[in-house]
Amino acid sequence: MSSKMLLNIIKKEIRELLTPATILPVILMFIIFAGMGNFFGEAKEKAQAKPKIGLACYDNGSIASIFVKTLEEKCKIITKNESIEEVKEKEGIALIKIPSNFSSNIENFSIAKIEIYWIVKEIGIANTISLESLRKKVEEAKKEVINYVLSKKGINASFASEPFTLEEKTIFKEKEINMPPSFLFQFLSTQSTTIPIIVMIIILTSGGMVITSMGMEKENKTLETLLTLPIKRRTIIAGKIIGAAIVGFIIAIIYLAGFSYYIQSFSTERIVLTGFKLSIVDYFIIALSLFSALLAGLAICIVIGSFAKNYKSAQTLTLPISALAIIPMFVIMFKGYASLPFTLKAIIFAIPFSHPMMAPSFLLMNEYGIVFAGIAYSLIFAIICIAIAAYIFKTDLLLVGRIRNK
């Protein structure tokens, strides 16, 4: 008898624990990690492939020949002309220029110089792999030069360890910046990582409050009482959305204020001189983008919350909002919007939460059009969801859990 009772208890616990609320988050995390694995796999393939570069050599000396030969073995030379546009057209990642005095300077114990123009198309973890791979190839070629110099007698060891320096310039969004791409990545990565995480937290917090509030009101019968009062249904909807939006917006302002101090720690004179700095107007536009996305999120949460029967079921219904907030966050952090295929771009754009995540990077590049388009889309999305919620509030769905056929 006791064994049968124990078995029944085990079955009961399994039925209660093995619910969509426990299974779906696991599936979601699997999809996220699988996607991350795909991104890293793609990055690994890029690291193993030979980087495509342009190589313009104006020196016929022996030392320059050693350097060029090493690069030709380890890289794919797509052009030998001094043309950045040709490198871009052939999807190269850099143009290396070797001046005519390269070999002679080293032979005369004078520091030589090589110019590298890095071609940066988009900021993202996957896009940095090929650039770092090329940097390693250049260092390997540099070591070959060092070995050649050391083979001669009477060469100073400290000079041989550093026979030439790199004068690095980065081409990013048609701008020429006098700095290596690593410095630019360090600065812009704060936009592609910190802001998406902040937006995700705000959306999950505010949206979760609205949905669970709907579930608790149904469970406590307060919503039923509220609907019997002589108040227009759209007033109830507006009150819920505005109240939650105010709380969410206060949270957003606090996060953005802290973020502005955080971003200033990365702002050096070199960055300011190149124009990569958000103004007060830019921060206002980011706040507007976040507020419009928050309205859209709260409006869809009202619609989803209408299907909650109690507090427990409301927690399950927060999963779609979590997915809509987490997926674009990971895509933007690891890939960058501009480098996505058209179909994935359309999907990410269709998710209103993605727009404030992308806004800082677009504003730094003076791409205001897509930011305002995202704000307009989020507001239209919110209006549609509010209209749907108003219709639901006029039906019996909130009280009986379904719409009765007349």
VOGU-3710 file (C-alpha; in Angstrom, 3 decimals, decimal comma):
1> msskmllnii> 0,000/0,000/0,000  2,794/2,395/0,954  4,640/1,671/-2,296  1,522/2,469/-4,332  0,998/5,706/-2,407  4,615/6,655/-2,964  4,225/5,986/-6,673  1,090/8,139/-6,820  2,892/10,968/-5,021  5,803/10,708/-7,447
11> kkeirelltp> 3,395/10,815/-10,409  1,628/13,814/-8,900  4,906/15,692/-8,381  6,049/14,901/-11,911  2,747/16,167/-13,367  2,979/19,376/-11,351  6,622/20,026/-12,081  6,657/18,905/-15,710  4,602/21,822/-16,959  5,085/24,296/-19,824
21> atilpvilmf> 6,399/26,747/-17,219  9,378/24,470/-16,549  9,878/22,906/-19,986  9,633/25,979/-22,217  12,409/27,968/-20,456  14,707/24,979/-20,899  13,852/24,822/-24,611  14,406/28,568/-24,897  17,846/28,323/-23,283  18,695/25,445/-25,600
31> iifagmgnff> 17,805/27,593/-28,620  19,879/30,483/-27,242  22,945/28,355/-26,555  22,567/26,591/-29,901  22,506/29,977/-31,590  25,560/31,082/-29,630  27,325/27,904/-30,648  26,509/28,661/-34,286  27,934/32,159/-33,944  31,137/30,896/-32,316
41> geakekaqak> 31,420/28,139/-34,891  31,234/30,722/-37,641  33,836/32,797/-35,832  36,133/29,761/-35,560  35,876/29,180/-39,320  36,811/32,811/-39,929  39,825/32,464/-37,641  41,050/29,376/-39,526  40,571/30,902/-42,991  43,288/33,024/-44,572
51> pkiglacydn> 42,452/36,718/-44,124  41,844/38,650/-47,356  44,073/41,713/-47,639  45,437/44,247/-50,081  49,234/44,501/-50,141  50,951/47,476/-51,742  54,749/47,075/-51,590  57,032/49,821/-52,913  60,298/48,253/-51,701  62,318/45,659/-53,627
61> gsiasifvkt> 64,818/45,113/-50,803  65,585/41,767/-49,209  63,933/42,566/-45,866  60,736/43,738/-47,557  60,784/40,539/-49,643  60,914/38,427/-46,465  57,981/40,316/-44,982  55,903/40,097/-48,194  56,677/36,394/-48,707  55,483/35,556/-45,183
71> leekckiitk> 52,230/37,475/-45,699  51,640/35,810/-49,068  51,963/32,397/-47,404  49,636/33,201/-44,511  47,124/35,575/-46,169  45,082/35,784/-49,354  46,306/38,790/-51,351  43,315/40,182/-53,266  45,047/43,227/-54,720  48,508/44,757/-54,890
81> nesieevkek> 47,221/48,234/-55,625  46,933/51,114/-53,180  43,127/51,190/-53,413  40,943/50,955/-50,319  37,811/50,843/-52,498  39,127/47,774/-54,341  39,817/46,048/-51,021  36,248/46,843/-49,906  34,741/45,538/-53,160  36,640/42,254/-52,822
91> egialikips> 35,589/41,954/-49,140  39,094/42,436/-47,794  39,701/43,344/-44,172  42,818/45,511/-44,496  45,237/47,286/-46,812  48,941/47,029/-45,926  51,379/49,555/-47,418  55,139/48,957/-47,344  57,089/52,142/-48,183  60,107/52,258/-50,494
101> nfssnienfs> 62,541/52,913/-47,620  61,430/49,949/-45,502  64,479/47,705/-46,114  67,002/50,529/-46,167  65,806/51,941/-42,847  66,181/48,597/-41,097  69,569/47,942/-42,698  70,743/51,354/-41,438  69,422/50,611/-37,927  66,574/53,109/-38,278
111> iakieiywiv> 62,986/52,256/-37,308  60,922/51,451/-40,396  57,210/52,025/-40,737  54,328/50,049/-42,249  50,836/51,490/-42,753  47,765/49,339/-42,142  44,261/50,492/-43,084  41,767/48,249/-41,292  38,380/47,850/-43,019  35,698/47,587/-40,318
121> keigiantis> 32,168/46,939/-41,583  30,352/46,217/-38,326  31,031/45,954/-34,596  30,494/42,477/-33,163  32,374/39,610/-31,577  32,232/37,525/-34,748  33,617/40,396/-36,844  36,720/40,884/-34,682  38,048/37,362/-35,255  39,413/37,896/-38,761
131> leslrkkvee> 41,011/41,225/-37,775  42,838/39,672/-34,834  43,857/36,770/-37,057  45,525/39,175/-39,498  47,274/40,959/-36,646  48,848/37,632/-35,660  49,975/37,048/-39,273  51,647/40,469/-39,289  53,401/39,635/-36,024  54,630/36,359/-37,514
141> akkevinyvl> 55,994/38,216/-40,530  57,605/40,662/-38,146  59,382/37,791/-36,374  60,755/36,611/-39,714  62,272/40,042/-40,215  63,728/39,908/-36,684  65,294/36,505/-37,362  66,827/37,827/-40,567  68,289/40,873/-38,823  69,636/38,782/-35,949
151> skkginasfa> 71,458/36,529/-38,417  73,760/39,426/-39,178  76,619/40,295/-36,855  76,714/43,360/-34,699  72,955/43,948/-34,563  71,630/45,485/-31,363  69,228/43,037/-29,708  66,725/45,661/-28,530  66,519/47,071/-32,054  66,165/43,620/-33,558
161> sepftleekt> 63,201/42,893/-31,308  61,387/45,972/-32,656  62,639/46,730/-36,183  59,563/48,654/-37,250  56,349/50,125/-35,827  52,799/50,058/-37,145  50,955/53,237/-38,017  47,400/51,925/-37,884  44,296/53,559/-39,299  40,752/52,167/-39,272
171> ifkekeinmp> 38,124/52,714/-41,976  34,716/52,502/-40,319  31,458/53,733/-41,875  33,400/55,787/-44,447  35,407/57,456/-41,663  39,165/57,233/-41,329  40,247/56,950/-37,690  43,861/57,186/-36,545  43,702/54,213/-34,212  43,688/50,401/-34,378
181> psflfqflst> 40,287/48,630/-34,511  40,787/47,120/-31,055  40,488/50,590/-29,518  37,306/51,230/-31,482  35,891/47,828/-30,508  36,584/48,511/-26,847  34,628/51,753/-27,017  31,684/50,644/-29,175  31,294/47,265/-27,462  29,723/49,098/-24,523
191> qsttipiivm> 26,818/50,020/-26,819  26,455/46,524/-28,262  26,516/44,766/-24,886  25,461/47,043/-22,033  22,432/48,728/-23,640  20,817/45,455/-24,861  21,173/43,956/-21,377  19,635/47,072/-19,772  16,716/47,051/-22,225  16,130/43,338/-21,641
201> iiiltsggmv> 16,018/43,846/-17,851  13,591/46,786/-18,163  11,259/44,935/-20,549  11,254/41,752/-18,462  10,682/43,664/-15,220  7,903/45,924/-16,504  6,235/43,271/-18,663  6,366/40,723/-15,851  4,709/43,214/-13,503  1,799/43,759/-15,893
211> itsmgmeken> 1,154/40,087/-16,658  1,466/38,897/-13,059  -0,700/41,799/-11,950  -3,436/40,603/-14,309  -3,130/37,074/-12,929  -3,269/38,241/-9,302  -6,284/40,461/-9,976  -8,145/37,532/-11,488  -7,146/35,256/-8,614  -8,187/37,809/-5,985
221> ktletlltlp> -11,364/38,766/-7,913  -10,293/42,422/-7,898  -10,399/42,587/-11,693  -13,977/41,307/-11,683  -14,906/44,030/-9,219  -13,077/46,633/-11,307  -14,983/45,634/-14,441  -18,335/46,054/-12,687  -17,587/49,680/-11,854  -18,908/52,415/-14,174
231> ikrrtiiagk> -15,501/52,926/-15,814  -14,745/52,644/-19,506  -12,656/49,639/-20,414  -10,162/51,725/-22,376  -9,664/53,802/-19,231  -8,717/50,667/-17,326  -6,291/49,673/-20,080  -4,773/53,141/-20,249  -4,374/53,275/-16,471  -2,589/49,935/-16,392
241> iigaaivgfi> -0,258/50,786/-19,260  0,541/54,313/-18,126  1,119/53,272/-14,529  3,470/50,471/-15,537  5,135/52,708/-18,154  5,905/55,373/-15,554  7,536/52,831/-13,272  9,419/51,283/-16,177  10,512/54,681/-17,476  11,860/55,674/-14,064
251> iaiiylagfs> 13,867/52,452/-14,030  15,057/53,218/-17,560  16,193/56,745/-16,660  18,158/55,412/-13,683  19,825/52,786/-15,874  20,602/55,323/-18,618  22,012/57,806/-16,103  24,338/55,154/-14,747  25,204/54,104/-18,292  26,142/57,684/-19,264
261> yyiqsfster> 28,729/57,721/-16,466  29,899/54,281/-17,484  30,368/55,274/-21,133  32,326/58,396/-20,140  34,997/56,185/-18,595  35,764/54,931/-22,121  35,702/58,370/-23,746  39,217/59,586/-24,323  40,450/62,609/-26,250  41,099/60,442/-29,285
271> ivltgfklsi> 37,490/59,252/-29,376  36,087/62,760/-28,909  38,238/64,100/-31,758  36,854/61,506/-34,156  33,273/62,471/-33,327  32,260/59,264/-31,572  30,310/60,787/-28,720  26,629/60,810/-27,769  25,130/64,261/-27,191  22,299/65,232/-24,849
281> vdyfiialsl> 19,926/65,106/-27,835  21,127/61,581/-28,601  20,407/60,462/-25,035  16,933/62,007/-25,321  16,329/60,060/-28,551  17,506/56,852/-26,834  15,089/57,535/-23,967  12,281/58,135/-26,490  13,137/54,900/-28,286  13,143/53,030/-24,995
291> fsallaglai> 9,840/54,571/-23,918  8,124/53,698/-27,223  9,437/50,125/-26,993  8,269/49,983/-23,382  4,762/51,098/-24,403  4,686/48,425/-27,090  5,871/45,822/-24,600  3,323/46,786/-21,955  0,514/46,846/-24,513  1,294/43,313/-25,676
301> civigsfakn> 1,626/42,257/-22,023  -1,936/43,482/-21,385  -3,122/41,289/-24,256  -1,139/38,270/-23,031  -2,130/38,896/-19,401  -5,797/38,671/-20,389  -5,332/34,914/-20,808  -3,905/34,439/-17,301  -6,258/32,557/-15,000  -4,244/33,090/-11,830
311> yksaqtltlp> -0,819/34,149/-10,568  0,812/30,805/-11,447  -0,407/30,786/-15,041  0,645/34,426/-15,399  4,254/33,461/-14,707  4,095/31,009/-17,611  2,743/33,697/-19,931  5,797/35,904/-19,347  7,851/33,478/-21,457  6,950/35,024/-24,869
321> isalaiipmf> 8,054/38,446/-23,623  11,274/36,946/-22,291  11,997/35,366/-25,675  11,269/38,600/-27,560  13,674/40,469/-25,269  16,474/37,897/-25,017  16,763/36,783/-28,668  17,458/40,232/-30,197  19,812/40,981/-27,313  22,058/38,022/-28,176
331> vimfkgyasl> 21,837/38,632/-31,939  22,814/42,310/-31,608  25,588/41,588/-29,097  27,256/38,850/-31,151  26,553/39,812/-34,740  25,528/43,445/-35,183  22,442/44,533/-37,139  24,171/45,679/-40,356  25,886/42,316/-40,978  22,664/40,255/-40,670
341> pftlkaiifa> 20,948/38,748/-43,729  17,829/40,578/-44,939  15,348/38,053/-43,493  16,906/38,178/-40,024  17,082/41,976/-40,248  13,337/42,071/-40,903  12,641/39,753/-37,954  14,804/41,798/-35,573  13,228/45,057/-36,794  9,749/43,585/-36,242
351> ipfshpmmap> 10,544/43,061/-32,546  9,966/46,487/-30,933  12,357/45,756/-28,043  15,323/45,585/-30,437  15,184/49,272/-31,437  16,479/50,843/-28,202  19,157/48,141/-28,153  20,453/49,314/-31,551  19,804/53,050/-31,139  23,153/54,066/-29,497
361> sfllmneygi> 25,257/52,447/-32,232  23,154/54,020/-34,979  23,293/57,460/-33,326  27,085/57,282/-33,023  27,173/56,790/-36,793  24,645/59,635/-37,364  22,105/57,175/-38,770  19,044/58,921/-37,342  16,593/57,677/-39,975  16,469/54,059/-38,832
371> vfagiaysli> 16,237/55,151/-35,168  13,165/57,340/-35,829  11,686/54,598/-38,024  12,042/52,207/-35,074  10,322/54,684/-32,732  7,431/55,141/-35,183  7,092/51,379/-35,634  7,035/50,773/-31,862  4,286/53,370/-31,381  2,173/51,856/-34,185
381> faiiciaiaa> 2,740/48,411/-32,686  1,594/49,726/-29,291  -1,572/51,291/-30,763  -2,514/48,005/-32,473  -1,987/46,029/-29,255  -4,032/48,565/-27,257  -6,878/48,220/-29,761  -6,744/44,426/-29,388  -6,710/44,756/-25,595  -9,724/47,106/-25,720
391> yifktdlllv> -11,635/44,512/-27,718  -10,707/41,743/-25,281  -11,836/43,840/-22,317  -15,272/44,176/-23,923  -15,677/40,384/-24,158  -16,145/37,693/-21,523  -12,561/36,480/-21,832  -11,375/38,242/-18,676  -14,121/36,657/-16,530  -14,736/33,202/-17,996
401> grirnk> -11,438/32,598/-19,800  -12,992/32,428/-23,289  -15,047/34,473/-25,698  -18,668/33,302/-25,759  -20,339/32,882/-29,118  -23,400/35,066/-29,428
//
